[in-house]
Amino acid sequence: HIADIFFLRRHEAEVRPAERQRLAEALSVAGDNVRIHFAAQVTKSASKLTARQNDVITYTLMASNLCSATVTTTVPVTVTDRLPTGMNLNTSSCKSSATPLLPTCSGSNVTWKGNLSPTGTVVISYTAQVITTAPTSLVNQMKVETSACDPYADTATVLANPRQVYLPLILKGVGQ
């Protein structure tokens, strides 16, 4: 039978291919098959934490294919990202480090499909303009899916049009 022993993500534990094999060998038990899950490393970031209406935010998405110890070939990967309500995607700004495979950018959606080697990485970037006038949190989630790893997601949050509080400045001993 299969014993699912570990579920590791790269941001939790840096595990190189040679270390994966040693880990699998160390964990194997006579008569049992050991399967180790390594999820893709996924990060998403926004160029600003707060923004006002008409500000432009640059989003950067990164996905690495760090799957099971048995994956030694390239695998198909799909990265999807949908902008939240209150933002407008600049479709001409979509770029990818995996040229010539550019992301498909349409409406509020960014999608990249390609193949990654076991140690491959793709970085996707695009810009979006804040169009909402209301104070709100713009939570933007990306998803990475592949048949070789468990799906994974990451989010970036921008506070749009936050309320500002101006406090009086009181200086002791000034003007007395």
C-alpha positions as CSV (number, residue, x, y, z in Angstrom):
1,H,0.0,0.0,0.0
2,I,1.0,3.6,-0.4
3,A,1.9,5.6,2.7
4,D,1.7,9.3,2.1
5,I,4.4,10.4,4.5
6,F,5.3,14.0,3.7
7,F,3.7,17.0,1.9
8,L,6.5,19.5,1.4
9,R,6.4,22.9,-0.2
10,R,9.6,24.6,-1.2
11,H,8.9,27.6,0.9
12,E,8.7,25.3,3.9
13,A,11.7,23.1,3.2
14,E,14.3,23.5,0.4
15,V,14.6,20.0,-1.1
16,R,16.9,19.5,-4.1
17,P,16.4,16.5,-6.5
18,A,19.3,14.5,-5.0
19,E,18.0,15.2,-1.5
20,R,14.5,14.0,-2.5
21,Q,16.0,10.6,-3.6
22,R,17.9,10.3,-0.3
23,L,14.8,11.2,1.6
24,A,12.7,8.6,-0.3
25,E,15.4,5.9,0.3
26,A,15.6,6.8,4.0
27,L,11.9,6.6,4.4
28,S,11.3,3.4,2.5
29,V,10.1,0.6,4.7
30,A,10.3,-3.1,3.6
31,G,7.0,-4.1,1.9
32,D,5.7,-0.5,1.8
33,N,5.8,2.0,-1.1
34,V,6.5,5.5,0.1
35,R,5.2,8.4,-1.9
36,I,6.5,11.9,-1.1
37,H,4.5,14.9,-2.3
38,F,6.3,18.1,-3.3
39,A,4.0,21.0,-4.2
40,A,5.0,23.6,-6.8
41,Q,6.6,26.7,-5.3
42,V,4.2,29.5,-6.0
43,T,4.6,33.2,-5.1
44,K,2.6,36.3,-6.0
45,S,3.4,39.9,-5.2
46,A,2.0,43.3,-5.9
47,S,4.1,46.4,-6.4
48,K,2.1,48.4,-3.8
49,L,0.3,47.5,-0.6
50,T,-2.0,50.5,-0.9
51,A,-3.4,52.3,-3.9
52,R,-5.8,55.0,-4.9
53,Q,-8.2,55.1,-7.9
54,N,-6.2,55.2,-11.2
55,D,-3.0,53.9,-9.6
56,V,-1.3,51.2,-11.6
57,I,-0.2,48.0,-9.8
58,T,2.4,45.6,-11.2
59,Y,1.7,41.9,-10.3
60,T,4.5,39.4,-10.4
61,L,3.6,35.6,-10.4
62,M,6.3,32.9,-10.0
63,A,5.8,29.1,-10.3
64,S,8.4,26.4,-10.1
65,N,7.8,22.7,-10.8
66,L,9.1,20.9,-7.7
67,C,7.1,17.8,-7.7
68,S,7.5,14.2,-6.6
69,A,10.9,12.6,-6.4
70,T,9.9,10.4,-9.4
71,V,9.2,13.2,-11.8
72,T,12.2,13.6,-14.1
73,T,10.6,15.0,-17.3
74,T,8.9,18.2,-18.2
75,V,5.3,18.5,-17.1
76,P,2.4,20.7,-18.4
77,V,1.6,23.5,-16.0
78,T,-1.3,26.0,-16.0
79,V,-1.1,29.3,-14.1
80,T,-4.4,31.2,-13.8
81,D,-5.0,34.6,-12.3
82,R,-8.3,36.5,-12.2
83,L,-8.4,40.1,-11.2
84,P,-10.9,41.1,-8.5
85,T,-13.7,43.5,-9.2
86,G,-12.4,47.1,-9.0
87,M,-9.4,46.6,-11.2
88,N,-8.8,46.9,-15.0
89,L,-6.2,44.6,-16.6
90,N,-3.7,46.2,-19.0
91,T,-3.7,43.3,-21.5
92,S,-0.7,44.7,-23.5
93,S,1.5,44.5,-20.3
94,C,1.4,40.7,-19.9
95,K,4.9,39.2,-20.0
96,S,6.5,35.8,-19.3
97,S,10.1,34.7,-18.6
98,A,9.3,31.5,-20.7
99,T,9.5,33.2,-24.1
100,P,8.0,32.7,-26.6
101,L,5.1,31.5,-24.4
102,L,3.4,34.6,-23.4
103,P,0.4,34.6,-21.0
104,T,-3.1,35.0,-22.5
105,C,-4.6,38.2,-21.1
106,S,-8.2,38.9,-21.7
107,G,-10.9,40.7,-19.7
108,S,-9.9,40.1,-16.1
109,N,-8.0,36.9,-16.7
110,V,-4.4,36.0,-17.1
111,T,-3.5,32.4,-18.1
112,W,-0.2,30.8,-18.9
113,K,0.2,27.3,-20.2
114,G,3.5,25.6,-20.8
115,N,5.9,22.9,-19.9
116,L,8.3,23.1,-17.0
117,S,11.2,20.8,-16.2
118,P,11.5,19.5,-12.6
119,T,13.7,22.5,-11.8
120,G,12.1,24.9,-14.2
121,T,10.6,28.3,-13.2
122,V,8.2,30.7,-15.0
123,V,7.8,34.4,-14.0
124,I,4.7,36.2,-15.2
125,S,4.1,39.9,-14.8
126,Y,1.3,42.3,-15.8
127,T,-0.1,45.6,-14.7
128,A,-3.7,46.6,-13.6
129,Q,-5.3,49.9,-12.8
130,V,-7.4,50.5,-9.7
131,I,-10.8,51.7,-10.9
132,T,-12.8,51.4,-7.8
133,T,-13.6,54.6,-5.8
134,A,-14.6,52.7,-2.6
135,P,-12.3,51.8,0.2
136,T,-11.8,48.1,-0.2
137,S,-9.4,45.2,-0.1
138,L,-8.5,43.9,-3.6
139,V,-7.6,40.3,-3.0
140,N,-6.1,38.7,-6.1
141,Q,-5.4,34.9,-6.2
142,M,-3.3,32.9,-8.6
143,K,-3.6,29.1,-9.1
144,V,-1.1,26.7,-10.4
145,E,-2.2,23.3,-11.6
146,T,-0.2,20.4,-13.0
147,S,-0.9,16.6,-13.2
148,A,2.4,15.9,-11.5
149,C,1.9,18.0,-8.3
150,D,-0.9,19.0,-6.0
151,P,-2.5,22.3,-7.1
152,Y,-1.4,25.4,-5.2
153,A,-2.4,29.0,-4.9
154,D,-1.1,32.3,-3.5
155,T,-2.7,35.7,-3.0
156,A,-1.6,39.4,-3.1
157,T,-3.8,42.0,-1.4
158,V,-3.9,45.7,-2.2
159,L,-5.8,48.1,0.0
160,A,-7.6,50.4,-2.4
161,N,-8.6,53.9,-1.4
162,P,-7.8,53.4,2.3
163,R,-9.2,55.9,4.7
164,Q,-6.6,58.2,6.1
165,V,-6.5,59.6,9.6
166,Y,-4.7,62.8,10.3
167,L,-3.8,63.3,13.9
168,P,-2.8,66.7,15.4
169,L,0.9,67.1,16.1
170,I,1.4,68.3,19.6
171,L,4.9,69.5,20.5
172,K,5.7,69.9,24.1
173,G,7.4,73.2,25.1
174,V,7.0,74.8,21.6
175,G,5.6,78.3,21.5
176,Q,5.4,78.9,25.3
